[in-house]
Amino acid sequence: MKDKIECKLLKPFGSTIAKSTMPKELIDDFLKDLYDIRQNPEKAKQYAYGHRLAGQVYKELLISPDIMLRWKQKYFDHIIRHYVEAHYKNNKMAKCVIQSAWTNTQKPNDYNPLHTHTHFSNKALNPDLSCVGYLKIPKIVPYNHSKEHHQVGGWIEFCEGSENIFNNANYLVQPILGDYYLFPANMKHIVYPFASDDDNAERISFSFNTTVIFDEMTQYEQK
């Protein structure tokens, strides 16, 4: 990529959240991939991933490996490396391995309950980092009884720890097209339902889980 990749590290509470803006080419590639999968009933069935996820969501489909790998190399690796090496200054990241990557197509009133991306039943599958990126944001209208000072339709909220006068435990984010957030896989988060004048409106995002391999781990394996 010719353009410089920029990334901010946000620390609203204990853990750090990285935020970046995705290139338009990435968004276009992911949306085209999703469209191609949904147009092919056999492939849509093969790529169905909702049975592995917590969301009460219309469609959750795996991302094609070639598309994911292309943008892992061109974009995501840079963000993940920046995040990791900001925390481990004396230990370089050798590589990161994506365990799973999928899109979320959310219709009006769909939601994702409070959850994490960890697998306590199988520690070998536990990822280190997870993320969310926004590919399509529909026009959202307030619910009939929503409060003007607390409009959260379609928003995501990150939760960690307990709150006191000097410590926030929740971080509420309004999704914006192209925004990308990277965070620890064990961080709790929730996606609120949204209302729309269009029953077929779609809020489309993607997520993936990744495991970080450090240089010292690679060196240990070679001995």
C-alpha positions in Angstrom: 0.0 0.0 0.0 1.3 3.5 -0.9 -0.7 5.3 1.8 0.6 5.4 5.3 -1.3 3.3 7.8 -2.3 5.3 10.9 -3.4 3.9 14.2 -4.3 5.3 17.6 -4.1 3.5 20.8 -7.0 4.2 23.1 -7.0 3.4 26.8 -10.5 4.3 28.2 -9.9 1.9 31.0 -7.6 -1.1 31.9 -6.9 -2.6 28.5 -5.9 -0.8 25.3 -8.1 -0.5 22.3 -6.4 0.3 18.9 -8.4 2.4 16.4 -7.7 2.9 12.7 -9.5 3.8 9.5 -9.6 1.2 6.8 -8.8 1.9 3.2 -11.7 2.0 0.8 -10.2 -0.8 -1.2 -10.4 -3.1 1.8 -14.1 -2.3 2.4 -14.9 -2.8 -1.3 -13.1 -6.2 -1.3 -14.9 -7.4 1.8 -18.3 -6.3 0.6 -17.8 -7.9 -2.8 -16.7 -11.1 -1.1 -19.8 -11.1 1.1 -22.0 -10.4 -1.9 -20.5 -13.3 -3.9 -20.9 -15.7 -1.0 -24.6 -14.7 -0.4 -25.4 -15.0 -4.1 -24.2 -18.7 -4.1 -26.5 -20.7 -1.8 -24.1 -23.7 -1.7 -21.2 -21.4 -0.7 -23.4 -19.5 1.8 -24.2 -22.8 3.5 -20.6 -23.8 3.5 -19.4 -20.5 5.0 -22.2 -20.2 7.6 -20.7 -19.4 11.0 -23.5 -18.3 13.2 -23.6 -21.7 15.0 -20.2 -20.8 16.5 -21.1 -17.3 17.6 -23.2 -15.5 20.2 -25.0 -13.0 18.0 -28.8 -12.9 17.5 -27.9 -11.7 14.0 -29.4 -12.3 10.5 -26.2 -13.6 8.8 -22.8 -14.5 10.1 -20.5 -15.8 7.3 -16.9 -16.7 7.1 -14.6 -14.4 4.9 -12.9 -16.1 2.0 -9.4 -17.0 3.0 -7.7 -15.4 0.0 -9.4 -12.0 0.7 -8.5 -12.3 4.4 -4.9 -13.2 3.7 -4.4 -10.4 1.2 -5.6 -7.7 3.7 -3.9 -9.4 6.6 -0.5 -8.8 4.8 -1.4 -5.3 3.5 -3.1 -3.8 6.5 -4.0 -5.9 9.6 -0.5 -7.1 10.4 0.7 -3.5 10.7 -2.0 -2.6 13.2 -1.5 -5.8 15.2 2.3 -5.4 15.3 2.0 -1.8 16.4 -0.4 -2.8 19.2 1.7 -5.7 20.4 5.1 -4.0 20.4 3.6 -0.9 22.2 3.0 -3.3 25.1 6.1 -5.6 24.7 8.9 -3.3 23.8 11.6 -5.9 24.5 9.9 -8.8 22.6 9.2 -8.5 18.8 6.2 -10.1 17.2 7.3 -12.9 14.8 3.9 -13.3 13.3 0.2 -13.5 14.1 -2.1 -16.3 13.1 -5.8 -15.6 12.3 -8.0 -18.4 13.8 -11.3 -17.3 12.3 -12.7 -14.3 10.4 -16.3 -13.6 9.6 -18.9 -10.9 8.6 -21.9 -9.9 10.7 -25.0 -8.7 8.7 -27.4 -7.2 11.3 -31.0 -6.4 10.4 -33.2 -4.0 12.4 -33.7 -5.3 16.0 -30.8 -7.8 15.7 -28.3 -7.6 18.5 -25.1 -9.2 19.9 -25.3 -10.0 23.7 -22.5 -9.3 26.1 -19.7 -11.7 25.3 -16.0 -12.3 24.8 -14.1 -14.2 22.1 -12.3 -16.6 24.4 -12.7 -20.4 24.5 -12.5 -21.6 28.1 -13.4 -25.1 27.0 -10.3 -25.4 24.9 -7.3 -23.2 25.9 -5.4 -24.2 22.7 -8.0 -22.2 20.7 -7.8 -19.1 22.9 -7.0 -16.1 20.7 -5.0 -13.1 22.1 -6.7 -10.3 20.1 -10.1 -9.7 18.4 -11.4 -6.9 16.4 -14.4 -5.2 14.6 -14.5 -3.2 11.4 -17.5 -1.4 9.9 -18.3 -2.1 6.2 -21.8 -0.6 5.9 -23.8 1.6 8.3 -27.5 2.1 7.4 -29.7 5.1 8.3 -30.8 4.5 11.9 -33.8 6.1 13.5 -34.5 6.3 17.3 -36.8 3.8 18.9 -40.2 5.1 20.0 -39.2 5.3 23.6 -35.4 5.9 23.3 -34.0 8.7 25.4 -32.6 11.7 23.6 -29.5 11.8 25.8 -28.7 8.1 25.4 -29.1 7.0 21.7 -27.3 3.7 21.4 -29.0 2.0 18.4 -26.5 -0.1 16.5 -23.6 1.1 18.8 -21.0 -1.2 20.4 -20.1 -1.0 24.1 -16.8 -2.4 25.6 -16.9 -3.4 29.3 -14.1 -4.2 31.6 -13.6 -4.2 35.4 -15.7 -2.3 37.9 -16.5 1.4 37.9 -15.5 4.0 40.5 -15.1 7.8 40.6 -11.7 7.6 38.9 -12.1 4.5 36.7 -14.4 4.0 33.7 -15.6 0.4 33.2 -17.6 1.0 30.0 -16.7 2.6 26.6 -19.6 3.3 24.2 -18.7 3.7 20.6 -20.8 4.9 17.6 -19.8 2.9 14.6 -18.6 4.9 11.6 -18.1 3.5 8.2 -14.4 2.4 7.8 -13.6 2.5 11.5 -11.6 -0.5 12.8 -11.0 -1.4 16.4 -8.5 -4.0 17.8 -8.8 -5.2 21.4 -8.0 -8.1 23.7 -10.0 -11.2 23.0 -11.2 -11.5 26.5 -12.7 -8.0 26.6 -16.5 -8.1 27.1 -18.5 -6.2 24.4 -22.1 -5.8 23.4 -23.8 -4.6 20.2 -27.1 -2.9 20.6 -30.1 -3.4 18.2 -31.1 -0.6 15.9 -34.3 0.7 14.4 -34.8 1.7 10.7 -37.6 2.9 8.4 -36.4 0.2 6.1 -37.0 -3.4 7.3 -34.3 -4.6 4.9 -31.6 -2.2 6.2 -28.3 -3.9 6.9 -25.5 -2.9 9.3 -22.5 -4.9 8.2 -19.3 -5.4 10.2 -16.6 -8.1 10.4 -14.5 -9.6 13.1 -11.6 -11.9 13.4 -9.6 -13.6 16.2 -5.8 -13.8 16.1 -3.0 -15.4 18.1 0.3 -13.6 18.5 3.6 -15.5 18.1 6.6 -13.7 19.6 10.2 -14.0 18.4 11.3 -15.7 21.7 8.6 -18.3 21.2 9.9 -19.1 17.7 13.5 -19.3 19.0 12.3 -21.7 21.7 10.6 -24.0 19.2 13.8 -24.1 17.1 16.0 -25.4 19.9 
